[in-house]
């Protein structure tokens, strides 16, 4: 077992340098900061008491809908957790449960018209944040970042 000792300034500086050298760490931190800002702005604009957990669920719902079990798998959470979130978002009028055309016993989670409008408002919030970030790093850098993220997302989505 490693010996425990206090952390001195040099250790702290080394640790922080290691974190900043990690692309994954920076991606996670930036994603969290964008998420927090977007959630705060979205709460001001939409008529649903959104929580962070709701926002984690919404990007996984395709226009044609998805079964709750597939949604739970995509989020790596329990069916009960997804069921609670879907129930809340259904109460807010954001989502609806509709019959699955391939299996009438099953239900699909789909956006309502209100949900689509809310998602568009959320995308507008992201657009504002992106423009603000572009003002800091420059539009060409933002365009390059977007292109790189698209490539990364494709690479990470491959199974």
N, C-alpha and C positions, 0 to 999 in steps of 0.2 A: 504494500500500500504506500502511495507517495506521502512524503512527509508534508504536513500542512505548515505553512508559515504565512506571515503577513505579506501583502502585496506592496512592493515599493513603487516609486514613481517610474523607475526604469521598466519594471515588469508591466505596469499599466500602459506605458507608452508602446512597448513591444506588442502587447495584446491588441491595443487599438490599431496599430499598424497592420497586424495580421488580419483583423476584421476588414479594414479598408482595402486590403489586397485581395479579398475574396469577392469575386463577382457575384456568387450566390448570395452572400451576406448582404451586399449592396442592393441586389435586386429585391430581396425580401424586405429590407428596410425601406427602400423607395416605394415599393408596392404598399406597404403598411401606411406610410405617410400620405400617399395619394388617396388610399382608401379612407383614411380618417378625414381628410379634407373634403372628399366627395360626399361622404356620409353626412357631415355637418351641413354642407350646402343643400343636399337633397332633402334633409329634414326640414329646412326652411321653405322648400318649394312644393313638396308633395303632401297630400292629405292622408298620409298613412304613417303611423308611428314606427318607422323602420328602425331595425336594429342591425348591427353588423352581421349577425347570422343570416338575416334575410338577404343582405347583399351578397353573401357568399353563395347562396342558393340560386339567385336569379340568372347569372350567366350560364348556368348549366341547363336551362330550359330552352329547347329549340322551339321555333315558331309552331311546328306541327305537334308539339307536346312530347311528354316523356312519362313513363310509368314511375311511380314513387320508388319502387325497388331499384330501378336503374339510376334514379337521382341519388338515392342513398349510396349506391355503389360508387358513383362519380365523386361524391363528396367524402366517401369513406367514413360515413356516420351510420348510425342505426336507422332502421325504417321508422322507428318511433320518433326519433329526432326530426326526420324529414316530415313525417306526418304532422307533427306539431307546427313546424314552420309553414307547411303548405296550408294547414288549417287557419293559421293566423292571417296569411296572405290572402286566403279565400274570403275571410271575414272582412278584410280591408277592400275587397273588390279587385285585387290585383291578379289573382289566379282563379281558375275554375277547374273543377274535375269533370271531365267529359268521357263518355264511353269510348273505349279503344276500338277503332273500326276493325282491327284484326282479331279481337277477342272481346266480345260484349260483356264478359264477366269482369274484365279489367277496366281500370280508369286511367286516363291520361291527365297529367297536369299541364294546363295551357294558360297562356296569358289571356286576360279579358281585354276588351278595347281600352279600358282604363289602365290596365297593366302595361299595354303597349305604349300608351301615352306617357305613363310614368317612366318606362324604360327610355323613351326618347328624351325625356327631361333629364334623366340620369346621364345619357350620352352627351347632352348639351353641357352638363356640369363638367364632364370629363374634357370636353372641347375647351371650355374656359380655362380649366387647369392646365391643359396642354399649351394654350396660347401664353399663359403666364410663365410657364416653364420655358417656352421658346424665347420669351423676352430675356430670360437669364442666360440661356446657352446659345441662342441664335436659331433662327428657323432651319438653316441647313443641318445643324446638329440634331434638331428634333426629327427632321425627315430621316436622317441616317439612323437615329435611335429606333424610330418606328419600323424601318426596314429590317434592322437587326432583330428587333423583338418578334417580328413576323417570322423570320427565319428560325429563331430560337424556339418559338412556340411550335412550329412545324416539326422541328427536330425532337423536341420533348414529347410531342403528341404521338410520334411513331412508336409502335409497340413491337 
